[in-house]
Amino acid sequence: MGLMKAGRGAVNSALADQWLELISADSLGGGILIQRGRARSKQSTRAGESSNTKGSADVITRGTKLIVADGQALLIVENGAIVDFTTEPGEYIFDSSSEPSMFLGKFGESLVDTFRTAGKRFAYGGDTANKQVAYYVNVKEIVGNKFGSAQPMAYDDRYYGTVLYIRYFGVYSFKIIDPLRFYASIAGNVRESYTAGELSEQSDTEFYTALDTSLGKLAVDGVKFSQLTSKQSELANIMSDALDDAWRHLRGIEIVRVGINKITPDDKSRERIEQFDRSRMIGENAAVARGRILDAQATMFENLGNREDGASGADMMGAMVGMMGVNMMNQQMQNAQGGANFAQATQGGIAASNPAQNPDAWTCSCGTENDGKFCKECGKPKP
């Protein structure tokens, strides 16, 4: 039971011209992953040939022409089992007495192994009364699949040295890389068509589990949460590996791209980030630190001057003591900075003015400095 290419030497011209029915599928858009082929019967008239839609819905007659468009794979299914397929665009003639042709196209020999598992490889001597259906599988990249975290997810950010809780939103795309395996995994759900929305109802949990695992791996690699939007290729590769068993081997699907459009930390995580950035800026820049000290002094006296009841002596004394403490801190910072600069500047000079001492030098009891085994003045041996 097989398919033969029409008009390409694989079948005689008489059979190619005398097809009984025509089966095709409309453009597989709107997230349609599988669609049942629509049959139209052919009628001969004096004025020419026309077609109608009264062909049998469950039997593919011998000599039926099937059209496969670019980006589609055609599966011939009998009683739920795949009996032949093609992934190459073109026109085909169905012959129930021939062996399966299995046109692989660009998908390679891997489909043959799938066919041995999910298909039925034997032929009939003529037309069969069993139920036969032509299904068209969309093998183009399916884009625009949205995702988002309903609850904040923990992200162990190595840069900030703490666990941040973030929400993320984005889109991903996937592709059916094994149409036979994909059909076999969801065959019981297909009547007329099967969409990406129906697939997501089954696979959302698997997708989010793989996404959380992939984000955790990026955190281990030291990627800041704010840099995740620039790691789309790496994220897609990690997710493909994480979903290898669940999607590729079970459903014949592969993640192509994952795009995170927006990442938002929760309020507590945002406070930690701001505090970390502030502390780091002050710690790395002494001028900024002194500026903040002076700003604190000015704010303190400004607040005292703006009091309607006036500042009391105790308030002024407290302010003076506070200012003295701030000044002492400022002076210590300057001294520490200056001492570090002085030590750095004079280190070379000190080393130059104190050349390395001779490890063999010694001083005799008579006061003479020597570097040999005996004193140069009195002749005493080196102790």
C-alpha positions in Angstrom: 0.0 0.0 0.0 2.0 3.0 -1.2 2.3 6.4 -2.8 3.8 7.0 -6.2 4.9 10.4 -7.6 2.6 11.6 -10.3 4.0 12.8 -13.6 7.6 12.0 -12.7 8.1 8.7 -14.3 7.1 6.7 -11.2 3.6 6.0 -12.6 2.3 5.7 -16.2 0.6 8.7 -17.7 -2.7 7.0 -18.0 -3.0 6.5 -14.3 -1.7 10.0 -13.6 -4.4 11.5 -15.8 -7.2 9.2 -14.7 -7.3 9.9 -11.0 -10.6 9.2 -9.3 -10.4 11.5 -6.3 -8.3 14.4 -5.2 -7.2 14.8 -1.6 -5.4 18.0 -0.3 -5.3 20.2 2.7 -5.7 24.0 3.0 -2.8 26.1 4.2 -2.0 24.9 7.7 -2.1 28.2 9.5 -3.5 29.4 12.8 -1.4 27.0 14.8 -2.9 23.9 13.1 -0.4 21.0 13.6 -2.4 18.1 12.0 -5.4 18.4 9.6 -7.4 15.7 8.0 -7.2 15.7 4.2 -10.3 16.8 2.3 -11.4 14.4 -0.6 -13.0 15.6 -3.8 -14.4 13.1 -6.4 -13.7 13.7 -10.1 -16.5 13.6 -12.7 -16.0 13.6 -16.5 -18.3 15.8 -18.6 -18.3 16.8 -22.2 -17.4 20.4 -21.3 -14.5 19.1 -19.3 -13.6 17.8 -15.9 -14.8 19.1 -12.5 -14.7 17.9 -9.0 -17.1 17.7 -6.0 -16.8 16.8 -2.4 -18.9 13.6 -2.3 -15.9 11.2 -2.1 -15.8 8.6 0.6 -14.4 10.1 3.9 -13.0 6.8 5.2 -11.6 5.1 2.1 -8.8 6.2 -0.2 -9.6 4.7 -3.6 -6.8 3.3 -5.7 -5.8 5.9 -8.2 -6.6 8.8 -5.9 -4.3 11.8 -6.3 -2.9 13.5 -3.2 -1.3 16.9 -3.2 1.4 17.8 -0.6 2.3 21.5 -0.2 5.6 22.9 1.0 5.9 22.6 4.8 3.6 19.7 5.0 4.0 15.9 5.6 1.4 13.5 4.3 0.5 10.4 6.4 -1.7 7.6 5.0 -3.4 6.0 8.1 -5.4 2.8 8.1 -7.3 1.9 11.3 -5.0 4.1 13.3 -1.7 2.7 11.9 0.5 4.6 9.4 0.9 2.6 6.2 2.8 5.1 4.1 4.0 8.7 4.3 5.9 11.4 2.4 7.6 14.6 3.5 8.4 15.8 0.0 6.0 18.4 -1.6 4.4 17.3 -4.9 1.6 15.3 -6.4 1.2 11.6 -5.6 -1.0 8.7 -6.8 -2.2 6.1 -4.2 -1.9 2.5 -5.1 -3.2 0.0 -2.6 -1.4 -2.9 -4.2 2.2 -1.6 -3.8 4.6 -1.5 -1.0 5.0 1.7 1.1 7.3 4.2 -0.7 8.2 6.3 2.4 9.5 9.5 0.7 11.8 10.9 3.4 12.6 14.3 2.0 14.9 16.3 4.2 14.0 14.4 7.3 16.5 11.5 6.7 16.5 7.9 7.7 15.3 8.4 11.2 11.7 8.3 10.0 12.3 4.7 8.8 13.0 3.6 12.3 9.8 5.4 13.5 7.8 3.7 10.8 9.0 0.3 11.9 7.6 1.1 15.3 4.5 3.1 14.6 3.6 1.9 11.1 2.3 -1.2 9.4 4.5 -2.4 6.5 2.6 -4.8 4.3 0.5 -4.5 1.1 -2.9 -5.7 0.0 -3.7 -7.2 -3.4 -6.5 -4.7 -4.1 -8.7 -2.1 -2.5 -9.4 -2.6 1.1 -12.6 -2.1 3.1 -10.7 -0.8 6.1 -10.9 2.8 7.3 -8.3 4.9 5.6 -7.5 8.6 6.2 -5.0 11.0 4.9 -3.5 13.4 7.5 -1.4 16.4 6.8 1.2 17.4 9.4 2.6 20.9 9.6 6.4 20.7 9.7 7.1 24.4 9.6 8.3 26.3 12.7 5.3 27.1 14.9 5.9 30.6 16.4 4.1 32.9 18.8 3.6 30.5 21.6 3.3 32.7 24.7 4.4 31.7 28.2 4.6 33.5 31.6 5.2 32.7 35.3 2.0 33.1 37.4 4.1 33.2 40.6 7.6 34.6 41.2 10.3 32.0 40.6 13.4 31.7 42.7 16.6 32.7 40.8 19.9 32.1 42.6 21.8 35.2 41.2 25.5 34.7 41.8 26.3 38.3 40.9 24.1 39.7 43.7 24.9 36.8 46.0 21.3 36.2 46.9 18.2 34.5 45.8 15.9 36.8 43.8 12.3 36.1 43.0 11.4 37.0 39.4 8.5 36.9 37.0 9.2 36.4 33.3 7.1 36.6 30.1 7.9 35.7 26.5 7.3 33.5 23.5 8.8 30.3 22.1 8.7 28.4 18.9 8.9 24.7 18.2 9.0 22.4 15.2 7.7 18.9 14.4 10.9 17.0 13.5 9.2 13.5 13.4 5.7 13.7 12.0 5.1 10.0 12.4 6.1 10.0 16.1 4.0 13.1 16.6 0.9 11.6 15.1 1.4 8.3 17.0 1.6 10.2 20.3 -1.7 12.1 19.9 -3.6 9.9 17.4 -6.5 9.4 19.8 -7.2 13.1 19.9 -7.3 13.8 16.1 -10.6 13.9 14.4 -10.5 16.8 11.9 -7.6 18.9 13.2 -5.2 19.3 16.1 -3.8 22.7 17.1 -0.9 24.1 19.1 -3.4 25.3 21.8 -4.5 21.7 22.4 -0.9 20.6 22.6 -0.1 23.2 25.2 -2.9 22.0 27.4 -1.0 18.7 27.7 2.6 20.0 27.6 2.6 23.2 29.6 3.7 21.5 32.8 6.6 19.9 31.0 7.5 23.1 29.3 7.6 25.2 32.6 9.5 22.4 34.4 12.2 22.5 31.6 12.2 26.3 31.6 12.8 26.5 35.4 15.6 23.9 35.1 17.2 25.8 32.2 17.1 29.1 34.1 18.6 27.4 37.1 21.5 26.2 34.9 22.1 29.7 33.7 22.1 30.9 37.3 24.8 28.4 38.1 26.8 29.7 35.1 26.8 33.1 36.7 24.3 34.8 34.4 22.6 37.9 36.0 18.9 37.8 36.0 18.9 41.0 33.9 21.0 39.3 31.2 18.6 36.5 30.6 16.9 38.3 27.7 20.2 38.2 25.8 20.6 34.4 26.3 17.8 33.2 24.0 20.0 30.8 21.9 21.6 29.2 25.0 18.2 28.9 26.7 16.7 27.2 23.6 19.5 24.7 23.5 19.3 23.9 27.2 15.5 23.5 27.0 15.8 21.2 24.0 18.1 19.0 26.1 15.8 19.1 29.1 12.8 18.2 27.0 14.7 15.6 24.9 12.8 12.6 26.4 9.4 14.2 26.9 9.1 16.1 23.6 11.6 14.8 21.0 11.5 11.1 21.8 7.8 11.0 22.8 6.2 13.5 20.5 8.8 14.2 17.8 9.0 17.9 18.7 12.0 20.2 19.1 12.3 23.6 20.7 13.7 26.1 18.2 13.8 29.4 20.1 12.9 30.8 23.5 12.5 34.6 23.8 12.1 36.2 27.2 10.5 39.6 26.6 10.3 40.9 30.2 11.8 40.0 33.6 10.4 41.6 36.7 11.7 41.1 40.3 9.3 41.3 43.1 9.3 44.2 45.6 11.7 42.6 48.1 14.1 41.4 45.5 14.1 44.9 44.0 15.0 46.4 47.4 17.9 43.9 47.7 19.2 44.8 44.2 19.0 48.6 44.9 20.8 48.2 48.3 23.5 46.0 46.7 24.1 48.5 43.9 24.2 51.4 46.3 26.7 49.7 48.7 28.9 48.6 45.8 29.0 52.1 44.3 30.0 53.6 47.7 32.5 51.0 48.5 34.3 51.3 45.1 34.3 55.1 45.0 35.7 57.0 47.9 34.6 60.4 46.4 31.0 59.1 46.3 31.3 58.0 49.9 32.6 61.4 51.1 29.9 63.1 49.1 27.2 61.1 50.9 28.7 62.0 54.2 28.7 65.7 53.4 25.1 65.4 52.1 24.1 63.7 55.4 25.7 66.6 57.3 23.9 69.3 55.3 20.5 67.4 55.6 20.9 67.1 59.4 21.5 70.9 59.9 18.8 71.8 57.3 16.3 69.7 59.2 17.2 71.4 62.5 16.9 74.9 60.9 13.5 74.1 59.5 11.9 73.1 62.8 9.1 75.5 63.7 9.8 75.4 67.5 13.5 76.0 66.9 16.4 73.7 67.8 17.1 73.2 71.4 20.6 73.1 73.0 20.4 69.4 73.3 19.5 69.1 69.7 22.4 71.3 68.6 24.7 69.4 70.9 23.6 66.1 69.4 24.0 67.5 66.0 27.6 68.7 66.8 28.5 65.3 68.3 27.0 63.6 65.2 28.9 65.9 62.9 32.2 65.2 64.8 31.6 61.5 64.4 30.9 61.9 60.7 34.1 64.1 60.3 36.2 61.5 62.1 34.8 58.8 59.8 35.6 61.1 56.8 39.1 61.7 58.1 39.7 58.0 58.6 38.6 57.3 55.0 40.9 60.0 53.7 43.8 58.8 55.9 43.2 55.2 54.7 43.1 56.3 51.1 46.1 58.5 51.5 48.0 55.8 53.4 47.3 53.4 50.7 48.5 55.8 48.1 51.6 56.7 50.1 52.4 53.0 50.6 52.0 52.3 47.0 54.1 55.3 45.9 57.0 54.7 48.4 57.1 50.9 48.2 59.5 51.0 45.3 61.7 53.7 46.9 62.0 51.8 50.2 62.9 48.7 48.4 65.6 50.6 46.4 67.1 52.2 49.5 67.4 48.9 51.3 69.3 46.5 49.1 69.1 42.8 49.9 71.6 41.8 52.7 74.3 39.2 52.2 73.0 36.0 53.8 76.7 35.0 54.7 77.5 38.3 56.5 78.4 38.1 60.3 79.9 40.3 62.9 82.9 39.2 64.9 83.3 39.8 68.7 85.9 42.4 67.9 83.3 44.4 66.0 84.5 43.7 62.5 81.9 42.8 59.8 82.9 39.8 57.7 81.4 37.5 55.0 84.0 34.7 55.0 84.7 31.9 57.4 87.3 33.8 59.5 87.5 37.4 60.8 89.5 39.7 58.6 90.8 41.6 61.7 91.6 39.1 64.4 91.3 35.7 62.6 88.6 34.2 64.8 86.5 31.6 63.0 82.8 32.3 62.2 80.6 31.3 65.1 
